[in-house]
Amino acid sequence: MSIAFVACSSPKPEAEPTDHEHNHASADEVVLDSAQQATLGITTIKLERRAMEGTVKLTGRVMSSPVSKAQLTSPLGAKVVAVLVDEGAHVRKGQPLVALTDLSFIKLQEEYVSASAQAERADSELRRQRTLLSGEATAQKHLEQAEADFKVLQARKESLGHQLASMGVDLKKLIASGLEDRFTLRSPIDGRVNGIRVFLDARVEPTTVLLEVIDLHHFHVHLNAYERDLASLKEGTLFDFQVLNMPGKRFKGELFSIGRTFDADGRSIPVHAHVEEGSEQLIEGMSVVAFVPTGGAEQLVVPDAALHRSGDKGYLFMLGERDAHGMSFTRIEVLPGVSRDGLTAIGLLEPMPEGAEFAADKVYYLWSMLENTEHDH
């Protein structure tokens, strides 16, 4: 489908427009008299929809996803006795990272050994009472008491066991070989060590982050899109992106989430993408430039000559009155999008009247007339 150009009745003269007297009904309206109309020879168009394939350029940063970063903390206050990895080291899930010690850890082991022994005795007593009850040699209440004692001690043993297991203690080895003087924190995921924040003999608390482990295969890219870009973006779109400090290298991503609210700057909308290829080469915080295909989504389009740009903003001039005495145009702000083959996609900030026509050319002169009028006032 082609853009239909509707020409005004007056032919185009070769001379450039001269200073004519003209009136303006409002700050955004320019009125041309018949002489100006004849001089400019402005043609008009109606808005059309067209599939606009191209790319949208977005900027952003590499980010870790919620499932790709783990922060290591100690379950209790303790002193660091060994840091077992270096900054940037690649580690496997379960690999020892930091060793710590504290008297409370030793006491916790003692309590577990004691609770384990008590639970074992309670289990034996419970079995004895069941045997006695079958021979009617004891009262039912003695059996019930034995069952209650066993449950309490077993729960205590399990609670202490979970705490020790979180510190990497082998519970069977603890019972068989005795107490350990240190406990080891292990990596919860495969990844790369980032931001070691402790040193030997440092005292840490459960709120202290000792280090981070980042899964290199689950990086995200946080991109910033403007409102004008939204109609061109689709979740699931694959795209290429570059990292500013790695020239010549291209990475691949896939859009998975397009935000519905503005970022803190009030101008951009967050767009999130998975890194599909090259994630292991990235570092959190790197600046990226992405080139996202727009696909074939239909959008409102106008010829480039009909759109006046001022910074990030775009403007059309909507036809008002037109007769033998002249014509008028009203300046309308729009959101410019992707451009291709002499056409630019636009987004409307407000509904337009059905059948509205817009200046197809000479918009620079219409803009200048408005600007000159504003300066005159």
Secondary structure, DSSP 8 states (H G I E B T S, - for coil): ----EEE-SS---SS---------SSTTEEEEEHHHHHHH--EEEE-EEEE---EEEEEEEEEE-TTTEEEEE-SS-EEEEEE-S-TT-EE-TT-EEEEEE-HHHHHHHHHHHHHHHHHHHHHHHHHHHHHHHHTT-S-HHHHHHHHHHHHHHHHHHHHHHHHHHTTT--HHHHHHH---S-EEEE-SSSEEEE-----TT-EE-TT-EEEEEE-GGGEEEEEEEEGGGGGG--TT-EEEEEETTSTT--EEEEEEEE-SS--TTSSEEEEEEEEEE-GGG--TT-EEEEEEE-TT-EEEEEEGGG-EEETTEEEEEEEEEEETTEEEEEEEEEEEEEEETTEEEEEESS---TT-EEE-S-HHHHHHHHHHHHHH-
